[in-house]
C-alpha cells in the first residue's frame, strides 16, 4: 500500500477520526446539536453576505469586511461540520489520506485568513470611531480591497507552505487513528514515523506569525475604541457602545485565545486533553456567533432585512 505521489512514501492510505469517542451513547444527540448549529451558521452567514451584496446602503467598508467574513465562515464551517455530521450519523470515521490533507489545507487557509480579516475589521472600526473626520479619506475602496485580498492571500500562502512543501514529506505509519474530530495538524504529526522537527518548528512560528500580530493589532484597536467610548458624554450612548464593543471583544478573544492555546502554548498533558474542546470554539462556536454579534444586531442590517422580506414576501 505504498503511495508515492506528492513526494511521500506512506503505508497509510486512510485515517480514522476518533472524534468524540468517549460519548458513544450521545452520538444521536451530538448529531442533532451539530446539525442545528450547521444550519443556523450557514443560514446566518449566507443571509448577511446576500444582504451586503443586494442592499446599496450596506456598500460601506464595514459591511464589505462583514460580507467577506460571512463568506469565509460559510466555507470554514462547511470544511469541518459536514464530515463530522456524516461520522456521527453513519459511524464511519475513516477518511482518505488526500481528503485529510485537503481538509487541513482548507481549514488552515481559512483560519489564517480570519485572523487577519478580524484585524482589518478592528482597524476599520478604530478609524471610524477614533478618527471620523479622516475615515472616508483613509478607508477608501482600494484600501478595503487590499486589506481583504491580503488577508485571503496570506492565509493561502501559509497553508501552501505547510501542506505542499512540508506535509508532503512526512511518512505515516500505523497506527492511523487521529484523536480529533477533523484533520488537525498536531495530532497528524504525532502519527508520522519520520522526523517532524522541521514541521513542528514551521508550524509553531507560522502560528505565531499568523495569530499574535493580528491579535495584538485587534486588541490595540479596541483599547483606543474603548478610550474613545469613555469620552462619550451620554450615559445611554456609552452603554450602547460598550455593549457592542464587549460583544465583539468576547468573540475575538474566544477565537484568538483558543487558537493560541492549541497551536502556540506548550503542550501539557491537560492541554492535550482539552484540545478538542478548545478546537470547537474556533471551528464551531465563532462561525455561529459572528453573524449574530457583528451583523444581525446592527440596525442597518435589520433595516435591510426588513426591506428584503417586504420586497420578496409581501
C-alpha positions as CSV (number, residue, x, y, z in Angstrom):
1,X,0.0,0.0,0.0
2,X,2.7,2.4,-1.0
3,X,1.7,5.8,-2.2
4,X,4.5,7.9,-3.8
5,X,2.5,10.9,-5.1
6,X,3.4,14.3,-3.7
7,X,6.8,13.0,-2.9
8,X,5.9,10.9,0.1
9,X,6.0,7.2,0.7
10,X,3.5,6.0,3.2
11,X,1.9,2.8,4.3
12,X,-1.2,4.7,5.4
13,X,-3.8,5.4,2.7
14,X,-6.6,6.5,5.2
15,X,-7.0,7.8,8.7
16,X,-9.6,7.1,11.4
17,X,-11.0,10.3,13.0
18,X,-11.8,9.2,16.5
19,X,-13.9,12.3,17.2
20,X,-15.9,12.2,20.4
21,X,-15.2,8.5,21.1
22,X,-15.9,8.7,24.8
23,X,-19.5,9.8,24.2
24,X,-20.8,6.9,22.1
25,X,-24.2,7.0,23.9
26,X,-24.6,10.6,23.0
27,X,-23.9,10.3,19.2
28,X,-27.6,10.9,18.2
29,X,-27.8,14.0,20.5
30,X,-24.5,15.3,19.2
31,X,-25.6,14.8,15.6
32,X,-28.8,16.9,16.2
33,X,-26.8,19.6,18.1
34,X,-24.2,20.0,15.4
35,X,-26.8,19.8,12.6
36,X,-28.8,22.7,14.2
37,X,-25.5,24.7,14.6
38,X,-24.6,24.0,11.0
39,X,-27.9,25.1,9.6
40,X,-28.1,28.2,11.8
41,X,-24.5,29.1,10.9
42,X,-24.9,28.7,7.2
43,X,-28.3,30.5,7.1
44,X,-27.0,33.4,9.1
45,X,-23.7,33.9,7.2
46,X,-25.3,33.4,3.8
47,X,-28.1,35.9,4.7
48,X,-25.5,38.5,5.7
49,X,-23.5,38.0,2.6
50,X,-26.6,38.3,0.4
51,X,-27.8,41.5,2.2
52,X,-24.4,43.1,1.8
53,X,-24.4,42.4,-1.9
54,X,-28.0,43.3,-2.6
55,X,-28.5,46.5,-0.4
56,X,-26.9,49.7,-1.6
57,X,-26.9,51.1,1.9
58,X,-24.6,48.3,3.0
59,X,-21.9,49.1,0.4
60,X,-19.6,50.6,3.0
61,X,-16.1,49.5,4.3
62,X,-17.6,48.0,7.5
63,X,-20.1,45.8,5.7
64,X,-17.6,45.0,2.9
65,X,-15.5,43.3,5.6
66,X,-18.5,41.7,7.2
67,X,-19.5,40.3,3.9
68,X,-16.1,38.8,3.5
69,X,-16.2,37.4,7.0
70,X,-19.6,35.8,6.3
71,X,-18.3,34.2,3.1
72,X,-15.3,32.9,5.0
73,X,-17.4,31.5,7.8
74,X,-19.6,29.7,5.3
75,X,-16.6,27.9,3.7
76,X,-15.0,27.4,7.1
77,X,-18.0,25.7,8.7
78,X,-18.5,23.6,5.6
79,X,-15.0,22.3,5.8
80,X,-15.4,20.8,9.3
81,X,-19.1,20.1,10.2
82,X,-20.4,18.1,7.2
83,X,-17.7,15.4,7.7
84,X,-18.3,15.4,11.4
85,X,-22.1,15.0,10.9
86,X,-21.5,12.1,8.5
87,X,-19.4,10.4,11.0
88,X,-21.9,10.8,13.8
89,X,-24.8,9.7,11.6
90,X,-23.2,6.6,9.9
91,X,-20.5,5.7,12.4
92,X,-17.9,5.7,9.5
93,X,-14.9,7.6,10.8
94,X,-12.5,6.8,8.0
95,X,-11.1,9.5,5.8
96,X,-8.6,9.1,3.0
97,X,-5.1,10.5,3.2
98,X,-5.7,13.0,0.5
99,X,-9.1,14.0,1.8
100,X,-7.5,14.6,5.2
101,X,-4.7,16.7,3.8
102,X,-7.2,18.7,1.7
103,X,-9.4,19.3,4.7
104,X,-6.5,20.6,6.7
105,X,-5.3,22.8,3.8
106,X,-8.7,24.5,3.5
107,X,-9.1,24.8,7.3
108,X,-5.6,26.3,7.7
109,X,-6.1,28.7,4.9
110,X,-9.4,30.0,6.2
111,X,-8.3,30.1,9.9
112,X,-5.2,32.2,9.0
113,X,-7.4,34.4,6.7
114,X,-9.9,35.0,9.5
115,X,-7.1,36.2,11.9
116,X,-6.1,39.0,9.5
117,X,-9.6,39.8,8.4
118,X,-10.7,40.3,12.1
119,X,-7.7,42.6,12.5
120,X,-8.7,44.6,9.4
121,X,-12.2,44.9,10.7
122,X,-11.0,46.2,14.1
123,X,-8.7,48.7,12.3
124,X,-11.7,49.9,10.3
125,X,-13.8,50.4,13.5
126,X,-10.8,52.2,15.1
127,X,-10.7,54.7,12.2
128,X,-14.5,55.2,12.2
129,X,-14.7,55.9,15.9
130,X,-11.4,57.5,16.8
131,X,-10.7,59.4,13.6
132,X,-14.1,60.0,12.0
133,X,-13.1,63.2,10.1
134,X,-10.5,61.3,8.0
135,X,-12.3,58.0,7.9
136,X,-13.6,58.2,4.4
137,X,-10.3,59.5,3.1
138,X,-8.2,56.8,4.7
139,X,-10.6,53.8,4.3
140,X,-11.3,54.2,0.6
141,X,-12.4,51.3,-1.7
142,X,-8.9,50.5,-2.9
143,X,-7.5,50.1,0.7
144,X,-10.5,47.9,1.6
145,X,-9.8,45.6,-1.4
146,X,-6.1,45.5,-0.5
147,X,-6.8,44.5,3.2
148,X,-9.3,41.9,2.2
149,X,-7.2,40.4,-0.6
150,X,-4.1,40.5,1.6
151,X,-6.0,38.5,4.3
152,X,-7.1,35.8,1.8
153,X,-3.7,35.6,0.0
154,X,-1.7,35.4,3.2
155,X,-3.9,32.6,4.6
156,X,-3.5,30.6,1.4
157,X,0.3,31.2,1.4
158,X,0.7,29.8,4.9
159,X,-1.3,26.7,4.2
160,X,0.6,26.1,0.9
161,X,4.0,26.2,2.7
162,X,2.9,23.8,5.5
163,X,0.9,21.4,3.4
164,X,2.6,21.3,0.0
165,X,6.2,21.7,0.9
166,X,6.4,20.1,4.4
167,X,3.4,17.8,5.0
168,X,4.0,16.0,1.7
169,X,7.4,14.9,3.0
170,X,6.0,13.2,6.1
171,X,5.9,9.4,6.2
172,X,2.9,8.0,8.0
173,X,2.9,4.5,9.6
174,X,0.5,2.6,11.7
175,X,-1.5,3.3,13.8
176,X,-3.7,5.6,11.7
177,X,-6.1,6.9,14.4
178,X,-6.3,10.7,14.7
179,X,-7.6,11.6,18.2
180,X,-9.7,14.6,16.9
181,X,-12.9,15.3,15.0
182,X,-11.2,16.8,12.0
183,X,-7.7,16.5,10.3
184,X,-5.8,18.9,12.5
185,X,-2.0,19.2,12.1
186,X,-0.8,18.5,15.6
187,X,-2.5,15.0,16.0
188,X,-1.5,14.1,12.4
189,X,2.2,15.0,13.2
190,X,2.1,12.6,16.1
191,X,1.2,9.7,13.8
192,X,4.2,10.3,11.5
193,X,7.2,8.0,11.8
194,X,9.5,10.4,10.0
195,X,11.5,13.4,11.5
196,X,8.9,16.0,12.3
197,X,11.2,18.6,13.9
198,X,11.1,20.9,10.9
199,X,7.4,20.6,10.5
200,X,6.8,21.4,14.2
201,X,9.1,24.4,14.1
202,X,7.5,25.8,10.9
203,X,4.0,25.2,12.3
204,X,4.8,26.9,15.6
205,X,6.4,30.0,14.0
206,X,3.7,30.1,11.3
207,X,1.0,30.1,14.1
208,X,2.9,32.8,15.9
209,X,3.1,34.9,12.8
210,X,-0.5,34.5,11.8
211,X,-2.0,34.8,15.2
212,X,-0.1,37.1,17.5
213,X,0.4,40.2,15.3
214,X,-3.3,40.4,14.2
215,X,-4.4,39.6,17.8
216,X,-2.2,42.5,19.2
217,X,-3.4,44.8,16.4
218,X,-7.0,43.9,17.2
219,X,-6.6,44.4,21.0
220,X,-4.8,47.7,20.4
221,X,-7.6,49.0,18.2
222,X,-10.2,48.1,20.9
223,X,-8.2,49.8,23.6
224,X,-8.3,53.0,21.6
225,X,-12.0,52.4,20.8
226,X,-12.9,51.9,24.5
227,X,-10.9,55.0,25.4
228,X,-13.0,57.0,22.9
229,X,-16.2,55.5,24.2
230,X,-15.3,56.6,27.7
231,X,-15.3,60.2,26.4
232,X,-18.9,60.0,25.2
233,X,-21.0,62.3,27.4
234,X,-24.3,60.5,27.1
235,X,-24.7,57.6,29.5
236,X,-27.1,55.8,27.2
237,X,-24.8,56.2,24.2
238,X,-21.8,55.0,26.3
239,X,-23.7,51.9,27.5
240,X,-24.8,51.0,23.9
241,X,-21.3,51.4,22.6
242,X,-19.9,49.3,25.4
243,X,-22.5,46.6,24.8
244,X,-21.5,46.3,21.1
245,X,-17.8,46.6,21.8
246,X,-17.8,44.0,24.6
247,X,-19.7,41.5,22.3
248,X,-17.0,41.9,19.6
249,X,-14.3,41.5,22.2
250,X,-15.8,38.3,23.5
251,X,-15.9,36.7,20.1
252,X,-12.5,37.9,19.1
253,X,-11.0,36.7,22.4
254,X,-12.6,33.3,22.1
255,X,-11.3,32.9,18.5
256,X,-7.7,34.1,19.0
257,X,-7.4,32.8,22.6
258,X,-8.3,29.2,21.7
259,X,-6.0,29.3,18.6
260,X,-3.1,30.5,20.8
261,X,-3.8,27.8,23.4
262,X,-3.9,25.0,20.8
263,X,-1.1,26.0,18.5
264,X,1.3,28.1,20.4
265,X,1.3,27.3,24.2
266,X,3.4,24.3,25.4
267,X,1.6,21.0,25.1
268,X,1.0,20.0,28.7
269,X,-1.0,16.8,29.3
270,X,-4.0,18.8,30.5
271,X,-4.0,21.0,27.3
272,X,-3.8,17.9,25.1
273,X,-6.9,16.5,26.8
274,X,-8.7,19.8,26.3
275,X,-7.6,20.4,22.7
276,X,-10.8,19.1,21.2
277,X,-12.9,21.4,23.4
278,X,-10.8,24.4,22.5
279,X,-11.0,23.5,18.8
280,X,-14.8,23.5,19.0
281,X,-14.5,27.2,19.9
282,X,-12.8,28.4,16.8
283,X,-14.3,25.8,14.4
284,X,-17.9,25.8,15.5
285,X,-18.7,28.5,18.1
286,X,-17.2,31.6,16.5
287,X,-18.7,31.0,13.0
288,X,-22.1,30.6,14.7
289,X,-21.7,33.8,16.8
290,X,-20.1,36.1,14.2
291,X,-23.2,36.9,12.2
292,X,-25.2,37.3,15.4
293,X,-22.7,39.6,17.1
294,X,-21.3,41.6,14.2
295,X,-24.3,41.9,11.9
296,X,-27.8,40.8,13.0
297,X,-27.7,43.1,16.0
298,X,-26.9,46.1,13.7
299,X,-29.8,48.4,12.9
300,X,-28.7,48.9,9.3
301,X,-28.7,45.1,8.7
302,X,-32.1,44.8,10.4
303,X,-33.5,47.5,8.1
304,X,-32.0,45.8,5.1
305,X,-33.5,42.5,6.2
306,X,-37.0,44.1,6.7
307,X,-36.7,45.7,3.2
308,X,-35.7,42.3,1.6
309,X,-38.5,40.5,3.4
310,X,-41.0,43.2,2.4
311,X,-39.9,43.0,-1.2
312,X,-39.9,39.3,-1.7
313,X,-42.6,38.1,0.7
314,X,-45.3,40.7,0.5
